[in-house]
Amino acid sequence: MGVLKFLVWTTCAVGLGVFLARGNVDGRSPLEHLERTWKRSVNPSAMDRVKGSVEGALEDAKDAVSQKSANAPGNTPGPRERITAEDRAAINNIIAKKK
């Protein structure tokens, strides 16, 4: 049953794609109508702002990745210690006693 559903939906999707690309409505394909409507209704400056913000986000992500790779395992400092000097002295005392 699942295979049959998959085949039916795939056939419908392919058919819709072929119609959108090759169909003829008023002398143009539906995709051409959609492109013309998009160009008329969408404000290009708004699209430029979105494009700029996406490019900015991409650059920020690249910077973050390059900073993390600069801090690769060989380059990272050791973990921060939260042990006080008194605790460290006590631990050293215990270690010295065991030797």
C-alpha positions as CSV (number, residue, x, y, z in Angstrom):
1,M,0.0,0.0,0.0
2,G,2.8,2.4,0.9
3,V,4.6,1.8,-2.4
4,L,1.4,2.5,-4.3
5,K,0.8,5.8,-2.5
6,F,4.4,6.8,-3.2
7,L,4.1,6.1,-6.9
8,V,0.8,8.0,-7.1
9,W,2.2,11.0,-5.3
10,T,5.4,11.0,-7.3
11,T,3.4,10.8,-10.6
12,C,1.2,13.7,-9.5
13,A,4.3,15.8,-8.5
14,V,6.1,15.1,-11.8
15,G,2.9,15.8,-13.8
16,L,2.4,19.2,-12.0
17,G,6.1,20.1,-12.6
18,V,5.7,19.3,-16.3
19,F,2.5,21.3,-16.5
20,L,4.2,24.3,-14.8
21,A,7.2,24.2,-17.1
22,R,5.5,23.3,-20.4
23,G,1.8,24.1,-20.0
24,N,0.2,26.9,-22.0
25,V,-2.0,29.4,-20.4
26,D,-2.7,32.6,-22.4
27,G,0.4,32.0,-24.6
28,R,2.8,31.6,-21.6
29,S,3.7,28.9,-19.2
30,P,2.5,29.1,-15.7
31,L,6.1,29.7,-14.5
32,E,6.4,32.7,-16.8
33,H,3.2,34.1,-15.4
34,L,4.5,33.6,-11.9
35,E,7.8,35.3,-12.7
36,R,6.1,38.3,-14.2
37,T,3.8,38.6,-11.3
38,W,6.7,38.3,-8.8
39,K,8.7,41.0,-10.6
40,R,5.8,43.4,-10.6
41,S,4.6,42.9,-7.0
42,V,7.9,42.3,-5.0
43,N,9.8,45.5,-4.1
44,P,13.4,45.0,-5.4
45,S,14.8,47.1,-2.5
46,A,13.2,44.7,0.0
47,M,14.7,41.8,-1.8
48,D,18.1,43.5,-1.7
49,R,17.8,44.0,2.1
50,V,16.9,40.3,2.6
51,K,19.8,39.3,0.4
52,G,22.2,41.6,2.3
53,S,21.0,40.2,5.6
54,V,21.5,36.6,4.4
55,E,24.9,37.4,3.2
56,G,25.8,39.1,6.5
57,A,24.6,36.0,8.4
58,L,26.7,33.8,6.2
59,E,29.8,35.9,6.8
60,D,29.1,35.8,10.6
61,A,28.8,32.0,10.4
62,K,32.1,31.7,8.5
63,D,33.8,33.9,11.0
64,A,32.5,31.8,13.9
65,V,33.6,28.6,12.2
66,S,37.1,30.0,11.4
67,Q,37.5,31.1,15.0
68,K,36.6,27.6,16.3
69,S,39.0,26.0,13.8
70,A,41.7,28.4,15.0
71,N,41.0,27.0,18.5
72,A,41.5,23.5,17.3
73,P,42.4,20.8,20.0
74,G,46.2,21.4,19.5
75,N,45.8,25.2,20.0
76,T,43.4,25.4,22.9
77,P,44.5,26.3,26.3
78,G,43.8,23.8,29.1
79,P,40.5,23.9,31.0
80,R,40.0,26.7,33.5
81,E,40.7,25.6,37.0
82,R,38.2,26.5,39.7
83,I,40.4,25.2,42.5
84,T,41.6,27.8,45.1
85,A,45.3,28.0,46.1
86,E,44.4,26.4,49.5
87,D,42.7,23.4,47.8
88,R,45.7,23.0,45.5
89,A,48.0,23.0,48.5
90,A,45.9,20.4,50.3
91,I,45.8,18.2,47.2
92,N,49.6,18.5,46.8
93,N,49.9,17.5,50.5
94,I,47.8,14.4,50.0
95,I,49.8,13.4,46.9
96,A,53.1,14.0,48.7
97,K,52.0,11.7,51.6
98,K,51.1,8.8,49.2
99,K,54.6,8.9,47.7
